[in-house]
């Protein structure tokens, strides 16, 4: 069965605006009616009965009214674009269809309605850290990471996947990692239309498909996929989340050379939101003098 997203539909939001190219439209205003259809993964909300796991459609309606009643535009196409942009800024919304009705438009002939419909899909940069330090079915961790990359490239809702070289690092985690073999690490950059929790669920599915088990925290593993950052802090589009299930940005990424070094490898302009604000990754790495990361030869 083909994948179909869950939907939230908000129809008939009415507000008075002053949009149009004619003088009387700017002077007198008219009623506009807006419909919004949002593609949202509602599985978490259905299981948890928690408002945090869905889209607050009352807030969406308020945003629509504020935009319609705000600064006038010549075209309702522009008005629809602004509404779509505002709705897509909500982390859980993966795609949106906005219909703006202008039933009092100066058409010049009898008519019942004019509609403009725009459809937009989220396209957000993400940073994913990959690591492994156990063989799987007799294959070295390097092979597992390559398979994980292929899974990422085939994941619906991910595109433009770029991957760093492979790096070897000692395990991090104190006494719990004593005696573990070194990790092989990499970082993948991609763009996604998926909400953070949905993307993280896809990453966990890839881990499970490639033999990951979650028996012991900090334990050795066949594969680890971490969502490090969602959005770009350089333009303020990144998501900050304190949800225990989806912590963003990753709370320990700024302390991990095995994340930062390969990340800088694939993006020399990389930046991470930290307690100090937004910090270039190139400035974070020199602070981690106690961690050694070595590039694996012949792995590019």
Secondary structure, DSSP 8 states (H G I E B T S, - for coil): ------EEEEEEEEEEE--SSSHHHHHH-EEEEEEEEEEE--HHHHHH--GGGS--HHHHHHHHHHHHTSS--S-HHHHHHHHHHHHHTSTTEEEEEEEEE-TT---SS--S--EEEEEEE--EEEEEEEEE-S-BTTB-HHHHHHHHHHHHHHSTTEEEEEE---EEE---SGGGGTT---EEEEEEEEEE-S-HHHHHHHHHHHHHHTT---SSTT---S-EEEEEEES-TTTT----EEETTEEES-TTGGG-HHHHHHHHHH-TT-EEEETTEEEEHHHHHTT-TT--EEE-TT--
